[in-house]
Amino acid sequence: MQKIKPFLNEEGKIKQIPSKQSKQLLVYEYLAEKFDDDQEYSEKSVNQLIDAWHTFGDCILLRRGLIETGFLCRLSDGSKYWKNKEKDQIQ
């Protein structure tokens, strides 16, 4: 977490996405930790959870990043999301 501390506010919310890809992955991993391993989420509930953990008002950017990095999986129609338990820890 020390590597992403500059990108978090005092409450631990993401205040910006780093420009370096390696640090972006750490931010997405941090955000993915907020999701329960054995729970399915609707798009609305994913957005609500993401909104609770960032300050810059772009949950779509963060949701897309979680999907593209493989931390979250979803059905092709976007009706169901879940945490990817197979994703290796980066750190």
Secondary structure as UniProt FT lines:
FT   HELIX           2..7
FT   TURN            10..11
FT   HELIX           21..32
FT   TURN            33..34
FT   TURN            37..38
FT   STRAND          40..41
FT   HELIX           43..52
FT   HELIX           59..68
FT   TURN            69..70
FT   STRAND          72..74
FT   TURN            76..77
FT   STRAND          81..83
FT   TURN            85..86
//
